[in-house]
Amino acid sequence: MSITKEGKPDKNTSAALNIDQIRRDFPILSEPMRGKPFVYLDNGATSLKPQCVIDEVVRYYSKIGANIHRGVYEFSETASLLYDKARENVARFINAGPDGQIIFTKGATEAVNLLGYGWGYKNITEGDEIVVSELEHHANFVPWQMLAQRKGATLKFIPVDPHDGSIVLDDLDTIITEKTKLVAISAMSNVTGYMPPVGKIIAAAKAVGAVTVVDGAQLVSHHPVDVQELDCDFLVFSSHKMLGPTGVGVLYGKSDILRYMDPFLYGGDMILKVRKDITTFQELPGRFEAGTPNIAGVLGFGRAIEYLEKIGMENIQKHERDLLEYATARADEIPELEVYGSRDLDRRGGIFSFNVAGVHPHDTGAILDQEGIAVRTGFHCAHPLIQILGVPGTTRASFYLYNTRNDIDRLMDGIERVKGVFL
């Protein structure tokens, strides 16, 4: 952290990033909320968008406008080239390698459902086992629950410690067995920021020949990810959580598995040849991208990837770690504040989930809203984990590259106001 000319720590910079410069790239941060300076701490739900991403979306609609992979005229060819470049950007960003494929979807949720229908319905049979953890977001929980029920398979759970929300691996060898056909695990909890030992779980799954699915919606947007090093079969994540537009997601998969999956949707552009009695599908990745995609969104996502790469994911990770350390230290000064998640910050990402004792999280969120502070309250689409923690929900502040220690100070001042109103 730098020092101001007055000799005090500058809360708008960190050792890793020049936050003042970054914040100028995000026009919405200059907009007031409830008449007060805007503090955005809901990055776990969606991120803000830099001007360069907004410009890329506008440029497509105002300067190109054509569909992809169909026209032989200039604007269609330009759109196709930019779309394919965005796919290359994503592949480079996660180091997909020559044996990996990048498939664009509407979001991480659709990507998991694509796997459920395209792989699950073809490969899961009665008596098989599917393993998930108890900390999963509903998007990586409910599709597998539905698949198990419809196919007569057994859904098994890697348990969570109710004290800190961490995964308990003591009985992993009895949870993942020879009957296990698929293991689906989040790389970072959207409730507590806890990061499970995904590598160990993937290794246990591979030892019995199970397919692995990693929900990277929270991790990929905040930490460096190398899928070749991770060695998962599938990884899903979303554009809108990493500075890109909404309505765009990614399914990374290994080609040798994807080739034997059935398409999830049927229609235009995923077809190679249609006859009255038979249809032949495109090669990867086109066979899984039916219809006209969100072209503007994908182009904007490609630009977001370039923006993140320029700043450096390692720098973003370090900055968020600094914010998490600062928030934890400030929280220790407030006895009425209960914080959820491991105290070992090496196992945490930039999510700070808490409750004010005796105050419902919705009430806390409403007071913070009046102070110009945006947070998330409730179950966070993770009912099983919230039930295990034994709370009615939490208030969640989640950090990103444009947040500052001053934002956290504003949050703590808001919490003092909550105490003044309700306690």
Secondary structure, 3 states (H helix, E strand, C coil): CCECCCCCECCCCCCCCCHHHHHCCCHHHHCCECCECCEECECCCCCCCCHHHHHHHHHHHHHHCCCCCCCCCHHHHHHHHHHHHHHHHHHHHCCCCCCEEEEEECCHHHHHHHHHHHHHHHHCCCCCEEEEECCCCHHHCHHHHHHHHHHCCEEEEECECCCCCCECCCCHHHHCCCCEEEEEEECCCCCCCECCCHHHHHHHHHHCCCEEEEECCCCCCCCCCCHHHHCCCEEEEEHHHCCCCCCCEEEEEEHHHHCCCCCCCCCCCCEEEECCCCEEECCCCHHHCCCCCCHHHHHHHHHHHHHHHHHCHHHHHHHHHHHHHHHHHHHCCCCCEEEECCCCHHHECCEEEEEECCCCHHHHHHHHHHCCEECEEECCCCHHHHHHHCCCCEEEEECCCCCCHHHHHHHHHHHHHHHHHHC
